[in-house]
């Protein structure tokens, strides 16, 4: 079990380092999905909706590449939390479905 935790921590550190370091390399051009929405003229439907938590992969109160780095860290944290939570729930469910031996034979 200890080995698994070490692998998870190292993986999270690598993902966080990639998210932060790649922020300075991010292109100001739209990503693929946004470009398709622009090309097919339905981008206006998505503009201004309240569910835009991190618009354009930035944190609205911070400027520049630091904003993108923070948004990347938030994304890494969300994905890690959801994944680890799902794994924890799956493990608990599997453990609950395994019949326990009573020790009587």
MODELLER restraints for C-alpha pairs under 7 A, 6 or more apart:
rsr = mdl.restraints
at = mdl.atoms
rsr.add(forms.Gaussian(group=physical.xy_distance, feature=features.Distance(at['CA:15:A'], at['CA:76:A']), mean=6.78, stdev=0.5))
rsr.add(forms.Gaussian(group=physical.xy_distance, feature=features.Distance(at['CA:16:A'], at['CA:73:A']), mean=5.89, stdev=0.5))
rsr.add(forms.Gaussian(group=physical.xy_distance, feature=features.Distance(at['CA:16:A'], at['CA:76:A']), mean=6.54, stdev=0.5))
rsr.add(forms.Gaussian(group=physical.xy_distance, feature=features.Distance(at['CA:19:A'], at['CA:69:A']), mean=6.18, stdev=0.5))
rsr.add(forms.Gaussian(group=physical.xy_distance, feature=features.Distance(at['CA:19:A'], at['CA:72:A']), mean=5.02, stdev=0.5))
rsr.add(forms.Gaussian(group=physical.xy_distance, feature=features.Distance(at['CA:19:A'], at['CA:73:A']), mean=6.27, stdev=0.5))
rsr.add(forms.Gaussian(group=physical.xy_distance, feature=features.Distance(at['CA:20:A'], at['CA:69:A']), mean=4.51, stdev=0.5))
rsr.add(forms.Gaussian(group=physical.xy_distance, feature=features.Distance(at['CA:20:A'], at['CA:72:A']), mean=6.60, stdev=0.5))
rsr.add(forms.Gaussian(group=physical.xy_distance, feature=features.Distance(at['CA:23:A'], at['CA:65:A']), mean=5.57, stdev=0.5))
rsr.add(forms.Gaussian(group=physical.xy_distance, feature=features.Distance(at['CA:23:A'], at['CA:68:A']), mean=5.37, stdev=0.5))
rsr.add(forms.Gaussian(group=physical.xy_distance, feature=features.Distance(at['CA:23:A'], at['CA:69:A']), mean=5.03, stdev=0.5))
rsr.add(forms.Gaussian(group=physical.xy_distance, feature=features.Distance(at['CA:24:A'], at['CA:65:A']), mean=5.40, stdev=0.5))
rsr.add(forms.Gaussian(group=physical.xy_distance, feature=features.Distance(at['CA:37:A'], at['CA:43:A']), mean=4.81, stdev=0.5))
rsr.add(forms.Gaussian(group=physical.xy_distance, feature=features.Distance(at['CA:54:A'], at['CA:71:A']), mean=6.69, stdev=0.5))
rsr.add(forms.Gaussian(group=physical.xy_distance, feature=features.Distance(at['CA:57:A'], at['CA:68:A']), mean=5.76, stdev=0.5))
rsr.add(forms.Gaussian(group=physical.xy_distance, feature=features.Distance(at['CA:57:A'], at['CA:71:A']), mean=5.81, stdev=0.5))
rsr.add(forms.Gaussian(group=physical.xy_distance, feature=features.Distance(at['CA:58:A'], at['CA:67:A']), mean=4.98, stdev=0.5))
rsr.add(forms.Gaussian(group=physical.xy_distance, feature=features.Distance(at['CA:58:A'], at['CA:68:A']), mean=4.62, stdev=0.5))
rsr.add(forms.Gaussian(group=physical.xy_distance, feature=features.Distance(at['CA:58:A'], at['CA:71:A']), mean=5.36, stdev=0.5))
rsr.add(forms.Gaussian(group=physical.xy_distance, feature=features.Distance(at['CA:59:A'], at['CA:67:A']), mean=5.05, stdev=0.5))
rsr.add(forms.Gaussian(group=physical.xy_distance, feature=features.Distance(at['CA:59:A'], at['CA:68:A']), mean=6.82, stdev=0.5))
rsr.add(forms.Gaussian(group=physical.xy_distance, feature=features.Distance(at['CA:59:A'], at['CA:70:A']), mean=6.85, stdev=0.5))
rsr.add(forms.Gaussian(group=physical.xy_distance, feature=features.Distance(at['CA:59:A'], at['CA:71:A']), mean=5.86, stdev=0.5))
